Amino acid sequence: MASSVKMLGVGMAVMILVLKPEVGAAIVNSFVTGAQNIAEAFSNKNETTEENILEKNDATALILDQLLQEIRYSKDKPPQIIIEEREVSLVSKQQSYGRALEEQNVLEKKAIYHGDDPIVRKRLNLPPKLPSFEQWNPTADNFDKEFNAKFGSR
Amino acid sequence: MEPSLLLSALGLVFTLNAASAPAFKEQKLEGSKICENGLIIKTLYRDQSKRLYLKSRETVLSMTEKPTKNTVRRFETDNSEVVFLQLPEKAMILDNKNMKPILTECKDV
């Protein structure tokens, strides 16, 4: 059955090509155009992927370039002093913690949920519940306790 | 196939593999790191709140993770003044105002 259908198809194709060469040429043309379009689509896709990768690499390279250029000027101050200068005072930390709490309250009020279930919070598009101030901004002692518990005293 | 040809093909495969492997040790986000000038920093990460705690001597910085489009992980303090960058091969601390490095070449101890 299948072979007779195939034979019929081939016979019809030959008949069309013999009797109407312009129809055959049109069919061949459409096949060629289709194949070209597919090939172009593939090459465009590859180009786009390459561009994306290049863009990503450029972004990383840009950060690294900036860093390497600036490294020359980093010798004028000891790093600890710079870190301490940048470290905000306890009062301003408490202020920023207060602001974060206010923002959390506003969001929770909108979502009508004040619980701390991470799954529910994720579903309601709420950020994770703020920990206590000590956990949010641990002191050196608290940090050491947590660090040593996790990694030992190294 | 001739044995010599097979051997050279195998050699080529091994060479290509060795060339494609990274030449550096992948650095961890958490733990002790020693930086370029010998200063040791310690980091802790809380996955749930996406916060990184960085201790250098007696100073602890608490930082929030910021989304990036590449493999670099970026953390900023709440006042956005200090930035911690975790690259696959090293970590660094920057002054966000002028992108000036405070500590560079920080690697796992």
HADDOCK unambig.tbl for C-alpha pairs under 7 A between the chains (distance, minus, plus):
assign (segid A and resid 56 and name CA) (segid B and resid 70 and name CA) 6.07 0.50 0.50
assign (segid A and resid 67 and name CA) (segid B and resid 100 and name CA) 6.93 0.50 0.50
assign (segid A and resid 67 and name CA) (segid B and resid 101 and name CA) 6.53 0.50 0.50
assign (segid A and resid 70 and name CA) (segid B and resid 100 and name CA) 5.45 0.50 0.50
assign (segid A and resid 70 and name CA) (segid B and resid 101 and name CA) 6.55 0.50 0.50
assign (segid A and resid 71 and name CA) (segid B and resid 101 and name CA) 6.15 0.50 0.50
assign (segid A and resid 74 and name CA) (segid B and resid 100 and name CA) 6.94 0.50 0.50
assign (segid A and resid 74 and name CA) (segid B and resid 101 and name CA) 6.22 0.50 0.50
assign (segid A and resid 74 and name CA) (segid B and resid 102 and name CA) 6.54 0.50 0.50
assign (segid A and resid 79 and name CA) (segid B and resid 102 and name CA) 5.32 0.50 0.50
assign (segid A and resid 79 and name CA) (segid B and resid 103 and name CA) 6.29 0.50 0.50
assign (segid A and resid 82 and name CA) (segid B and resid 102 and name CA) 6.84 0.50 0.50
assign (segid A and resid 84 and name CA) (segid B and resid 59 and name CA) 6.96 0.50 0.50
assign (segid A and resid 86 and name CA) (segid B and resid 81 and name CA) 6.41 0.50 0.50
assign (segid A and resid 86 and name CA) (segid B and resid 82 and name CA) 6.79 0.50 0.50
assign (segid A and resid 128 and name CA) (segid B and resid 48 and name CA) 6.89 0.50 0.50
assign (segid A and resid 128 and name CA) (segid B and resid 49 and name CA) 5.85 0.50 0.50
assign (segid A and resid 137 and name CA) (segid B and resid 62 and name CA) 5.95 0.50 0.50
assign (segid A and resid 139 and name CA) (segid B and resid 60 and name CA) 6.47 0.50 0.50
assign (segid A and resid 140 and name CA) (segid B and resid 58 and name CA) 5.71 0.50 0.50
assign (segid A and resid 140 and name CA) (segid B and resid 59 and name CA) 6.54 0.50 0.50
assign (segid A and resid 140 and name CA) (segid B and resid 60 and name CA) 5.95 0.50 0.50
assign (segid A and resid 147 and name CA) (segid B and resid 44 and name CA) 6.81 0.50 0.50
assign (segid A and resid 151 and name CA) (segid B and resid 31 and name CA) 6.98 0.50 0.50
